[in-house]
Amino acid sequence: MSAAQDWSAVFADVLRQPESRVQAEIWGEVFGEEYPAELAPYSYTSRSELRRIAEEVQVGAGDLLVDVGSGRGGPGLWVAATTGADYFAVDIAAPGLAEVRRRATALGLDGRARTALGSFEALPLEAGEAGAVMSIDALLFTPDKQAAAHELARVLRPGGRLVLTTWDYSRQLAGRPPQVADHRPLLADAGFRVLAYEETPDWERRHRETDRLLLARIDELAAETGEHPDDVRAAFTEMASTVDAMLRRVLVVAER
């Protein structure tokens, strides 16, 4: 993959597949009771982290919660249901948004939920429309994090909260968009006041153990998708190698 990889196509292929039973078993083994299995997160989030996000977004009934890089929407819909806010899922991959709509209907939230294609640099919202923005483990895939920070600030109302998780990197990786060692200067330049910038607990062990277990079950993973095991192994080996360049996984709370 090159830095110019079409990530919308990559994630469309991933999200078009049924949820992986094997991956869910591995997440559950690594995270234990902290794994929110019923939400089927495609991320390293946990029950404790989602409760923290629901607390920090500071929205309620009548407010709009925007979830950027929503994927299938399980965690974001949970935060919306917990806070009472309306929910707007934004993602670069249409198959994930279709699943958001299905989940919203199943939860009785379809009247409070909407979806749209969009990216961190081009959000389909008016200026100041969002009461809060959340994002879980998605910002690393945007190619222009400076532009993303300014766009996130644009769509938030004054005093609105941005709550996200992402990674700081020590170096640039082949096949990945440009990364940064610290997101705080970008957020400050966009007009945010950073309220919290915290390394998430146990993140490196969880990463490495997840990768180890995935690589141990390549044949099962390949059988789920119909891909050749060598191709699946190459993809997961590449993913595992990125951990060496990570400085930390962070939870960020910032105010417009």
C-alpha positions in Angstrom: 0.0 0.0 0.0 1.1 3.5 -0.6 0.4 6.7 1.4 -2.1 7.5 -1.4 -4.0 4.3 -0.7 -7.8 4.6 -1.3 -8.9 4.1 2.3 -12.5 4.4 1.4 -12.2 1.3 -0.8 -10.2 -0.5 1.9 -12.8 0.1 4.6 -15.7 -0.5 2.2 -14.3 -4.0 1.6 -13.8 -4.6 5.3 -17.3 -3.3 6.4 -19.0 -5.2 3.6 -18.0 -8.4 5.2 -20.0 -9.9 8.1 -18.7 -9.2 11.5 -15.8 -11.6 12.2 -16.5 -14.2 14.9 -12.8 -15.0 15.2 -11.9 -11.3 15.7 -14.6 -10.9 18.3 -13.3 -13.9 20.2 -9.8 -12.5 20.2 -10.9 -9.0 21.3 -12.9 -10.7 24.1 -9.8 -12.7 25.2 -7.6 -9.7 25.2 -10.0 -7.2 26.8 -11.9 -9.6 29.1 -15.0 -7.9 30.7 -13.9 -4.6 29.3 -14.8 -5.7 25.7 -18.2 -4.3 24.7 -19.0 -7.3 22.5 -22.6 -6.3 21.9 -21.4 -3.1 20.2 -19.1 -5.0 17.8 -16.4 -2.2 17.9 -13.8 -2.3 15.1 -11.4 -0.5 17.4 -9.4 -0.8 20.7 -12.1 0.9 22.7 -13.4 -0.5 26.0 -16.5 -0.3 28.3 -14.7 2.1 30.6 -13.5 4.3 27.7 -17.0 4.5 26.2 -18.4 5.6 29.6 -15.8 8.3 29.7 -16.6 9.5 26.2 -20.3 9.6 27.1 -19.5 11.7 30.1 -17.0 14.1 28.3 -19.1 14.9 25.2 -21.5 16.8 27.5 -24.6 16.6 25.2 -28.2 15.7 25.9 -31.6 15.7 24.3 -31.8 18.1 21.4 -28.1 18.2 20.9 -26.3 16.7 17.9 -23.5 14.2 18.5 -21.4 13.6 15.4 -19.4 10.4 15.1 -16.6 10.8 12.5 -15.2 7.5 11.2 -18.2 5.8 12.7 -17.7 2.4 11.0 -20.7 0.2 11.8 -21.8 2.6 14.5 -22.0 0.4 17.6 -20.0 2.5 20.0 -21.4 5.9 18.7 -25.0 4.7 18.9 -24.4 3.6 22.4 -23.0 7.0 23.4 -26.0 8.7 21.7 -28.5 6.4 23.5 -26.7 7.0 26.8 -26.7 10.8 26.5 -30.0 11.2 24.8 -28.4 13.2 22.0 -29.3 13.0 18.3 -26.7 11.0 16.3 -25.0 11.7 13.0 -22.6 9.1 11.7 -20.0 10.2 9.1 -17.8 7.7 7.4 -15.8 7.3 4.2 -17.3 3.8 3.6 -21.0 3.4 2.6 -21.3 -0.2 3.8 -20.6 0.9 7.4 -23.3 3.6 7.2 -25.8 1.0 6.0 -25.1 -1.0 9.1 -25.4 2.2 11.3 -28.9 2.6 9.9 -29.8 -1.0 10.6 -28.5 -0.8 14.1 -30.3 2.5 14.8 -33.6 1.0 13.7 -33.1 -2.1 15.9 -32.4 0.2 18.9 -35.4 2.4 18.2 -33.1 5.3 17.5 -33.8 5.7 13.8 -35.8 8.9 14.4 -32.8 10.4 16.1 -30.0 9.0 13.8 -28.8 10.0 10.4 -25.8 9.1 8.3 -23.7 10.7 5.5 -20.5 10.0 3.6 -17.8 12.4 4.5 -14.2 12.7 5.8 -12.3 14.5 8.6 -11.3 17.2 6.1 -14.8 17.6 4.5 -17.6 17.1 7.0 -21.2 17.3 5.7 -22.4 19.8 8.4 -23.0 23.5 8.6 -20.7 25.7 10.8 -21.5 25.3 14.4 -24.1 22.6 13.8 -22.6 20.0 16.2 -23.0 20.0 19.9 -20.1 17.5 20.2 -17.9 15.4 17.9 -16.6 12.0 18.9 -14.2 9.7 17.0 -12.7 6.4 18.0 -9.4 5.2 16.4 -10.1 6.8 13.0 -8.1 10.0 12.8 -4.9 8.2 11.9 -6.3 7.5 8.4 -6.8 11.2 7.5 -4.0 12.4 5.2 -4.1 16.0 6.4 -4.5 16.2 10.2 -4.1 20.0 10.2 -7.0 20.4 7.9 -9.0 17.9 9.9 -8.5 19.8 13.1 -9.8 23.0 11.5 -12.7 21.2 10.0 -13.6 19.7 13.3 -13.5 23.1 14.9 -15.7 24.6 12.1 -18.6 22.2 12.7 -18.6 22.5 16.5 -20.7 25.2 18.2 -18.8 27.5 20.6 -18.2 25.6 23.8 -18.7 22.2 22.0 -16.6 19.3 22.9 -14.3 17.1 20.7 -13.6 13.7 22.3 -11.5 11.2 20.4 -9.0 8.4 20.6 -6.0 8.1 18.3 -2.3 7.4 18.3 0.9 9.5 18.4 3.7 8.1 16.3 7.5 8.3 16.6 8.0 8.0 12.8 6.2 7.8 9.5 5.2 4.4 8.3 5.2 3.1 4.8 1.6 2.6 3.5 0.0 4.9 6.1 -1.1 8.6 5.9 1.2 11.2 7.5 1.3 10.9 11.3 2.3 13.2 14.1 4.1 12.8 17.4 1.6 15.0 19.3 -1.8 16.3 18.3 -2.0 19.1 20.8 -0.3 21.8 18.7 -2.7 21.0 15.7 -5.7 21.3 18.0 -4.5 24.5 19.5 -3.8 26.0 16.1 -7.4 25.2 15.1 -8.8 27.1 18.1 -9.3 24.2 20.6 -8.6 24.3 24.3 -7.2 20.9 25.2 -8.8 19.7 28.5 -7.3 16.2 28.6 -4.6 14.3 26.7 -4.2 11.0 28.3 -2.4 7.8 27.4 -5.0 5.0 27.5 -4.4 2.2 30.0 -2.7 -1.0 28.9 -2.8 0.0 25.2 0.5 -1.5 24.1 -0.1 -4.9 25.7 -3.6 -5.0 24.2 -2.2 -4.2 20.7 0.5 -6.8 20.8 -1.6 -9.6 22.2 -4.4 -8.9 19.7 -1.9 -9.1 16.9 -0.3 -12.3 18.2 -3.6 -14.0 18.5 -4.8 -12.8 15.0 -1.6 -14.2 13.4 -2.1 -17.5 15.2 -5.6 -17.9 13.7 -4.9 -16.8 10.1 -6.5 -19.9 8.5 -9.8 -19.2 10.4 -9.7 -15.6 9.4 -9.1 -16.4 5.8 -12.0 -18.9 5.8 -14.3 -16.2 7.0 -13.5 -13.9 4.1 -12.6 -16.4 1.4 -9.2 -14.8 0.9 -5.9 -16.7 0.6 -4.3 -17.3 3.9 -1.0 -15.8 2.7 -2.8 -12.5 1.8 -4.5 -12.3 5.1 -1.2 -13.1 6.9 0.6 -10.3 5.0 -2.1 -7.8 5.9 -2.1 -8.7 9.6 1.7 -8.8 9.7 1.9 -5.3 8.3 -0.7 -4.1 10.8 1.3 -5.7 13.7 4.5 -3.9 12.6 2.9 -0.5 13.0 2.9 -0.8 16.8 6.7 -0.3 16.9 6.2 3.2 15.6 3.5 4.1 18.1 4.4 6.4 21.0 1.1 6.1 22.7 -2.7 5.7 22.2 -4.4 8.8 23.6 -7.8 9.9 24.7 -8.3 13.6 23.9 -10.9 16.0 25.2 -10.9 19.4 23.7 -13.3 22.4 23.8 -14.1 24.7 20.9 
